Structure formats: structure tokens, C-alpha cells
Amino acid sequence: VYPLYGKSSDEAELSDGLLYEVEQERKEIAQRREKATKTEQQRVAMVKEVIQEMVAHYARMWHKKVQPRIERRAHGL
């Protein structure tokens, strides 16, 4: 009785060319995944950088505009 999809030794009978193609395809897939991961990491880093810049900007604006008013009120207490 043979397995449903052929003899169990069929895999051993695959040509070297086919095995080479399969291995190359696996390498290409791994490279694409790695590249996609790097691209995603770059996007995340860029978003974090923009957020940090905006937080710093708003902190400077607060120190220029709001803090002096609060300090004047505090001196009046």
C-alpha cells in the first residue's frame, strides 16, 4: 500500500535542479521578509523621531507662553 500522493521515496528522487530551485526560492522569501522587517523598523523609528520632535516643540512653546503666566500668578500668592 502506497501513501496517497505517491511512494515515500519520491522525495529522494527529486532532481538536483529542482532541489536547487526550491532552495533559491526559500532564500528569496527569507530575503524579502528581512527587507520588509527592516523597512518596518525604519518606519517605526521615523515615527518615534517625529513624535519626539513634536513633544519637544510643544514643551518649548509651553515654557515660552504658559509658564510665565503661571509664574506671575504664583508670585502673587
Contacts in CASP RR format, 6 or more apart in sequence:
PFRMAT RR
TARGET T0000
AUTHOR 0000-0000-0000
METHOD contacts of the structure
MODEL  1
VYPLYGKSSDEAELSDGLLYEVEQERKEIAQRREKATKTEQQRVAMVKEV
IQEMVAHYARMWHKKVQPRIERRAHGL
2 8 0 8 1.000
END
